[in-house]
Amino acid sequence: MHTDVDWVRELCLSFPGATEKVTWGHDLTFRINEKIFAVTVLEPAKVWLSFKCSAEDFADLTERAGIIPAPYMARNQWVALETKDVLPKEELAGLLRESYEQVFSKLPKKIQEALSQASPQRTKRRPVSRTARKRSRSPRS
């Protein structure tokens, strides 16, 4: 079963604090605090999805057919998938989560804490926990 841009978008935006931005004219980038953790194309291209991975995963993945070192980003352990069916969805979901976590772990601790408490950017409602905390501080308590 092959994956598509909508599936990748839904998955990446489900990570705490993740946002999306169209960059370079036709690439959809997924970010945490403006740091990119995955890129997919909106128009046909040589590769359809790129993401950061560990050095060990980089070595393993680039030995597989259809997965290459990402152009311009290989030195930072980014891989690029040439086709949408090169990895099973479950494995790809795990790798995208790891990419997010690697980028997240490099952020300053204060930003990590703030993002961990925030709801995903695509929802406009405030998190329930924040509202509950405000109520617990009210003078009636």
PyMOL commands that set and color helices and strands:
alter all, ss='L'
color gray80, all
select helices_A, chain A and resi 5-13+55-61+74-76+89-105+109-117+128-136
alter helices_A, ss='H'
color red, helices_A
select strands_A, chain A and resi 18-23+27-32+35-41+49-52+67-69+78-81
alter strands_A, ss='S'
color yellow, strands_A
deselect
rebuild
show_as cartoon
